[in-house]
Amino acid sequence: MANDRQYKSHTVLVGARGVKEYRATIEQYVRPTDVVLEIGCEHGTTTEVLEKACREVIGTDVSADCVAEARRRFPHIRFEVMDGFDVRAALELGKAFTKVYIDVSGMSGYRSLLDVIALCQMYATVLRPEAIVVKSGALKHFAYHCKAWEPHRPRSES
């Protein structure tokens, strides 16, 4: 049962559909003082866009081949091989990340929505960034149709 002592995340979760929306969020959510972690950087194209908008960025991918290509293309940016589901590995990067960007292939369908939510909650709980932006059409659609319930105020008697 929830109580006042239970941890409550203050991280904003943003769902974006497709690469165009994912990159468009950078202008709104990333500031020059931010330290950003990108999970699923592939060849580093979005990581480069992030790098121009923030103080520091680290791009990560589970594929050593993708990380090697990203390092070749963008040698001035730090890239690391990392499984995005290994939050301890993200901690071992030794940075206080203020934003996390997640682009994990295959996590946009409704069947993976619970995995996306779990991944976001793990990063929100462990890293406590201000915002997590996820390229997931399913998350965006779900969030768009959600509204937190608030009890109505009692009607004043006439």
C-alpha positions in Angstrom: 0.0 0.0 0.0 1.4 3.4 -0.9 2.2 5.9 1.8 3.9 9.3 2.2 7.3 7.7 2.7 7.2 5.8 -0.6 9.6 7.1 -3.3 7.9 9.2 -5.9 9.7 10.0 -9.1 9.7 13.6 -10.4 11.2 12.7 -13.7 9.2 13.8 -16.7 8.6 11.0 -19.3 8.3 12.0 -22.9 7.1 9.7 -25.6 8.1 10.6 -29.2 6.9 8.8 -32.4 9.8 8.3 -34.8 13.2 9.9 -35.3 11.9 13.3 -36.4 9.9 13.8 -33.2 12.6 12.2 -31.0 15.2 14.8 -32.3 12.7 17.7 -32.2 12.4 17.2 -28.4 16.1 18.2 -28.0 15.3 21.9 -28.6 12.6 21.9 -25.9 14.1 19.6 -23.2 17.9 19.9 -23.5 19.8 22.9 -22.1 23.5 23.9 -22.5 24.1 22.8 -18.8 22.7 19.3 -19.2 24.6 16.0 -19.1 22.8 13.5 -21.3 22.9 9.7 -21.6 21.6 8.3 -24.9 20.7 4.6 -24.8 20.5 3.0 -28.2 22.7 5.5 -30.1 23.4 3.1 -33.1 25.8 5.1 -35.3 25.7 8.3 -33.2 23.6 10.6 -35.4 21.2 11.7 -32.7 24.1 11.7 -30.2 25.8 14.4 -32.3 22.7 16.5 -32.3 22.5 16.2 -28.5 26.2 17.0 -28.2 25.6 20.4 -29.9 22.8 21.2 -27.4 24.3 20.1 -24.0 27.4 20.3 -21.9 28.2 16.6 -22.2 26.7 13.5 -23.8 27.5 9.8 -23.7 26.1 7.6 -26.4 25.6 3.9 -25.7 24.6 0.9 -27.7 24.5 -2.8 -27.0 26.3 -3.4 -30.4 30.1 -3.1 -30.3 30.0 -2.7 -34.1 27.6 0.3 -33.8 29.7 1.9 -31.2 32.9 1.4 -33.3 31.1 3.1 -36.2 29.9 5.9 -34.0 33.4 6.5 -32.7 34.8 6.5 -36.2 32.2 9.1 -37.4 32.2 11.3 -34.3 35.6 10.9 -32.5 35.0 13.9 -30.3 32.0 12.3 -28.6 32.2 9.5 -26.0 30.5 6.3 -26.9 30.4 3.1 -24.8 29.1 -0.4 -25.3 26.3 -0.9 -22.8 23.1 -2.9 -22.5 20.4 -0.3 -21.9 18.7 -2.7 -19.4 21.8 -2.7 -17.2 21.2 0.4 -15.1 24.2 -0.4 -12.9 26.4 0.0 -16.0 24.9 3.5 -16.5 25.8 4.3 -12.9 29.4 3.1 -13.6 29.7 5.8 -16.3 30.2 8.1 -13.4 28.1 11.0 -14.5 25.1 12.8 -12.9 22.8 12.6 -15.9 20.2 15.3 -16.1 18.5 13.9 -19.2 18.2 10.4 -20.7 17.3 9.7 -24.3 16.2 6.1 -25.2 16.0 4.8 -28.7 15.8 1.0 -28.4 14.8 -0.7 -31.6 11.7 -2.9 -31.3 10.2 -1.1 -28.3 7.6 0.9 -30.2 4.8 -1.7 -30.4 2.1 -2.2 -27.8 3.5 -5.6 -26.9 6.6 -3.9 -25.5 4.8 -1.0 -23.7 5.3 -2.5 -20.3 9.0 -3.0 -21.0 9.3 0.6 -22.0 7.5 1.8 -18.8 9.7 -0.5 -16.7 12.9 0.8 -18.4 11.8 4.4 -17.8 11.0 3.7 -14.2 14.4 2.0 -13.6 16.3 5.0 -14.9 14.0 7.5 -13.2 14.5 5.7 -9.9 18.2 5.1 -10.1 19.6 8.1 -12.0 16.8 10.6 -11.1 17.1 12.7 -14.3 14.9 15.7 -14.9 13.5 14.0 -18.1 13.6 10.8 -20.0 12.7 11.0 -23.7 11.8 7.7 -25.4 11.3 7.0 -29.1 8.2 4.9 -28.6 4.9 5.5 -30.5 3.1 3.2 -28.1 4.3 5.2 -25.1 3.3 8.5 -26.7 -0.2 7.2 -27.6 -0.7 5.7 -24.1 0.4 8.9 -22.4 -1.7 11.1 -24.7 -4.8 9.3 -23.5 -3.9 9.2 -19.8 -5.1 11.6 -17.2 -4.3 11.4 -13.5 -7.5 11.0 -11.5 -8.3 13.8 -9.1 -11.3 13.7 -6.8 -13.9 16.4 -7.4 -14.3 19.1 -4.9 -17.6 18.8 -3.0 -20.3 20.8 -4.6 -21.2 23.9 -2.6 -24.7 23.9 -1.3 -27.0 26.6 -2.6 
